[in-house]
Amino acid sequence: MINRKINIFNYLKSSKPQVHSSLLHSKKKMVTIVGSYNVTPNQPTPKDPLWLSNSDLIGFQGYVPTLYVYKAKPNYSNNIIERLRNSLSKLLVYYYPVAGRLSLTKSGRMEVDCNAKGVTLIEAETTNTFADYGDFTTPSESTDELVPKIDSTQPIEETPILVVQLTRFRGGDEGLAVGFGMFHSLTDATGIIHFMNRWAKLARGEELNPNEIPFLDRTILQLFSSSSQHVDQPEWKPITQAQGVEQKQRSCSLLKLTSSQVERLKKKTNDESPKELGVRPYSRFEAIAAHIWRCASKARAEYSNSNHPTIVRFSVNIRNRLLTPPIPESYFGNALARTTTPKCYEGDIISNPLSFAAQKLREAVNPITGEYIKSQLSVGLGQEQLDHIRAFFMRQEHGMKTPYIAGEHNNVILLTSLMTMPVYEADFGWGKPMQFGLPRGSLDDRVGILPSPDGDGVVVNVFFQEAILQRFKKLFYEDVYISSL
């Protein structure tokens, strides 16, 4: 069924796009919606409500935008949209909660009404050519238009949990983009990537293996929610974003680290570390994250000429980790243990060797034992978070707050690592994506570590205040170069 009400999709803008000169500072909308389709499961699916765990509800309430860019030349005579609709309809039989709608229980929690109302698939065209976007490494208002935006005026109970947009570039034979937004309470990044890879597999005409069928029952987490042992947890406080100029100045950049540069950082981190018997060397993640933290601290210190407290907050995937019974790798939901580095100051991060920051990151991970995870899962939702959820349903908030981060610290980096995830396996039949990432900015200082599309190293996706970002980019490669000397 084609929905012609296409005016509900509003496009957000970011500052100072760094793409082809023809797109710089462009205010003109380049993308036109050709059609909008409602896709439902192609077989009857269970109707019972899906309970959402505390891990689902304690985080960001909103849609996570993601963009896949394909350089290949699809055969449009094979009706790509029809193939995507049919394969998505088949996939929704396995992922049937995605075709449902969010609802609010009497207790104030969110759950999913598995009513099979469907997801939205948008067909679009842009007046830009593929070349106009450069290499897509700098998110801008133009790349924003490649991802569907959710109508925030509609009731939550009527809004699709997933919206996908297929965009053809001008000329039609250079490639296309697949952008989508899925509501974060349904799943984490691991679940989203698995969803897309399995959709692509069905679109190629293949069938899912038994281990690729998603595990949907979140009540498995309730087995661990009655932990009798209390484990000290990082302090998570709701934080309201400060109003003012800083929000408007945030910008984004993607920075490449080759495999050899990553190894240099890793070697530098370990060479500077005291050699203790039985202590494992610092990992790629610890070395890269320490480098990011140090460069950010230097950039902020240069900008503000002060020494602020600083922490890094990140989450650890708990699938198949330290629990009995283990949470399956195919678990579709938020299976995360949240942690944060010990409090320190920017001056400490700057003046000490890189191994100092790496050790602080390790100290955030070391406590994550089975009991730690059980203790975190057993903590109920506080009234403030329940109030936040209710306000979200009443459209008084639109997911723009980040609940439960350590708000007492002046400088918090929210770090996500997907560096070991199979993000480039989403081949719908026209080849693997040449680019994967988040297309727009953030109201927080966020950093994502992604695998490089060419397989050589990683890509660091940085969302910082504009003035900090420019200093950060300069320091980022200076320090990599110094580490090789």
PyMOL commands that set and color helices and strands:
alter all, ss='L'
color gray80, all
select helices_A, chain A and resi 6-8+21-23+54-57+76-78+80-94+96-99+130-133+141-144+156-158+184-186+189-203+210-212+218-224+245-248+259-271+284-304+346-351+354-365+370-378+383-393+466-483
alter helices_A, ss='H'
color red, helices_A
select strands_A, chain A and resi 31-39+50-51+63-70+101-104+110-113+119-126+162-168+176-183+237-239+250-257+309-317+336-340+344-345+402-405+411-417+435-437+446-451+458-465
alter strands_A, ss='S'
color yellow, strands_A
deselect
rebuild
show_as cartoon
